[in-house]
Each structure stands twice: as structure tokens, then as C-alpha cells.
Amino acid sequence: MKYPKIQNYINGAFVDASSGRSLPVISPVDGNLLSEVPMSTAKDLDAAVKAAKKAFPAWSKTPIKERVQVFFRYKYLLEKNLKELAELVQEENGKTYGEAVAEIEKSIELTEFATSLPQLVTGEVLEVSKGVECRTEHVALGVVASIVPFNFPSMVPNWTLPNAIALGNCMIIKPSEKVPLSCGRLALLLKEAGLPDGVFNIVNGDSEIVTAICDHPGIEAISFVGSTKVAKIVYQRATSNYKRCLALGGAKNHLMVLPDAIPAMTAQNVAASMSGCAGQRCMAASAMVGVGNIDHIIDKICEEAKKIVPGENLGAVISKESKERIEGYITEAEKQGAKILVDGRNAKVKGKENGTYVGPTVIDYVKPEMSVAKEEIFGPVISIMRTKTVDEALAIENANPYGNAASVFTQNGGMARYIIDRASAGMIGVNVGVPVPREPFSFGGWNESKFGVGDITGKSSIEFWTKLKKSTTKWNPEAGINWMS
């Protein structure tokens, strides 16, 4: 075991969980044992909530311009430790080193946005009548929680913790039990940056802790990122306990490729979108709809896919179970009559035979009713469907229950606008394979890709992590009284 056993982080210190249960943390890169992660209980969560509640009064009363100084220092520490943090992400998640670096760089950008919050939450004041002022202020909620997935061990925690904490809340994070190491390292950086004890806490575990977070009366709001199946459960349970909840689920992102698309640029974007982070991201291209004759573009996509080599510029999928599930989708599609143009099954990396790799896979002549066309595969697989018209392509995209992202590849501006207006997704790309908005624009999908109001990052997150206080003041009795005062 390379690292010591994982501990919870409560009130500024690492502590053992109350249960004796634990799970192994296996590196998907080579199958080696990294550590063990404890399966905490409701008792451990309660200790974290108590620490956060104790820290909340002083932290929330600290002026926001002082609170964000912690995040100026935290940003510097992310930059200073970028290599170490990226290597840790690579080790526990299986990404390539370059992808892990990009993840830390995005964490830095997210933190940079948090440092700008004093300029965004100034509130408003207006003299509504002679001598009478109305004022609004953003006020912290209290103790909040964030439940994060395995696919971005650093970035997704940083979707929430800089904004939520800078806005005056105290936070509890529940990392994925598959990748618990990065969150612990972030806790140490926050402490080094001067964050007071109790403001940020980590409770490790499985579904038992997720349920406990949804039920705990001391937690005011919950963010969740994961599968749609679990997002629905978390959203329903949290809101039934009268908590705010923003739960991000899965995706089936469609790329619509028109005959006038630039072949080389389109192929590079499609291949990168479907294989980046081994396809384990909710913005990955999973389905492609070709309109008309696009055989020349598909040929280019296959050429690009064949340049993507497991263990070199393609990382591992998270586990043996994931590898088997992804390859099962490919085999099923083949049996149903789809044509495998590039086959990533049975991938092996020399010297890392116990790693869990799936090669890039391009499947043509997929029918909309096939599982590979409808379900989130979460692997480096692109399923190609063919239509005669743009409206037929849009009908396929609109029928998909998810709604994270959609993209169109074309050189026709009018057609691009036509698709933007009609695609049923929260994030749209034109000649962009992964249309993730950059800060300060927010991240969030539609339909069964998101449950709750607002988005998880950017300006939209301010409304989720705060409540609005309105005050009306009058100091001039000589002004008399009218209906406005």
C-alpha cells in the first residue's frame, strides 16, 4: 500500500472514522493498491456538522474581502503544487498526465473566480422614497455539503468549495470512495492558506453517508455530481427534508455533423471529445449524428482515433467493472448489426497489464433504439447514427432524456443558429466538441442531466449558496408618511 490509510478531516485535523469498515483504493493505471478508505457512519458526519456549525458564526461574519484572501493564497498553492496534485489525480483516477494537469489548471481558474466574488455580491441600494432606502445583501446559508464523483478528483470539488466557502458557508465534502486522496490534499492546502478549522471538512464513505447527508438536520444545502439514477435519489431525499439541492446527473451528448463541416477540424474535435479522460466525463461526445453524406469525415475520425493509444495519450477507465461494462456495450452493438470501425476492446498496456484500459472505439450504422445510442457509456466510445436531414438529427437529439451538451459541426452560420435554437441541452457548441463554458459562465445541463434550479459554477452559483436579505431604513421623521414609507 503506497499511502497511509485515508482518514476523515474534521475541525482542521485528520481523524479515524468510527467504523472499522474500509474499501481498497486501487489505481486503474496499473492495478496497484494505493490506500484504504474508511466507510464512515452517521456519527462521523455528525462530528463534522458540529465542527462546521461551531466555525460558522465567526467565518460568516468575516467580511467577504477578507474571506477571499484565503483563496488568493489557495490559488497560489494550487499553482505551486500543480505537478504533485496532477500526479495524484493521474494515479488514483487513471487520466493521462496532461489531462490531470488540465484538471488542476481548471481548479485554479475556478478558484480565481471565487476571488472575484466581492465584486459580484455587493448587493443593491436604492432610495425608494424621500429618506427611505431599500438594501439587499447576500447572506450565507450555514453548513452545506458537496457529494463529488470519481471522474474529476480535484476539479469537481473545486466547482463548489471555493464559491460556497468564500460566500461565508462552512462545507462538508464527501469524496468518491474510488478517488479519496486528492480531497485530503486539498484540505491541507486550504489549511496552509489560512482557512480556519471547521470551515472545511471531509467525511469519506459510501451510500450510507450520502443518505446521512440528505437526512441531517444541520445541513442546509447539498450539491451532487454523479449518475442520473443517484442524482434523482439524492434530489428527492434532500428536498423531502426541506434542503436546497442541486444534483447533476449523467449525459448522452450528441454531435451533429453536417456535410460542409471542415473534415480535419471536425475529426480532431470528435476524437478528442469522445476519448478525453477516457470518455469518463459528462461532457464527452458519446453519440454522433451524421447528416447526409459524411463518409469522408468518418474516415478522418477513424484516422484520428487510431492515433489515440492506451497508456500513451489515452488513460485508463476507473475499474475492472467499468472496463467490462463498456466492452459489453460494444459487443452488444456489434451483435445488433452496428459496424465497429475502430475496436478498443481487450486493450493491454505493456508493463501495466493489471491496468483497466479500453481503446478508442468508433461504431457506425448505429440505430437510435440501440443501447449504445441511448445510454451513458462513460468510456472512449462514439456511436454514429445517420440521417438525411437536420430535422431528423434534431429529433434524435431531442428524444434523448439527458440534456447536458450538444454540438454542431458546420460552416453555415444560419444552420448553426437553427440547431442552437432547437437542441435540447444546456450547453451548446459550434465546431467545439466539448462545449464547457469558461468562468464566469456557469456549468449546467437540462432535462435529466440536472435536478434543481441554477447552475453549479460561475455567477449562477451565488444564488444557490446564499439567501437574500432585504432591509428598509428610514431616519427622517420630518418627511412624513406615504404609501411607499
Order of alpha helices (4+ residues) and beta strands (2+ residues): beta-beta-beta-beta-alpha-alpha-alpha-alpha-alpha-beta-beta-beta-alpha-beta-alpha-beta-alpha-beta-alpha-beta-beta-alpha-beta-alpha-alpha-beta-beta-alpha-beta-alpha-beta-alpha-beta-beta-alpha-beta
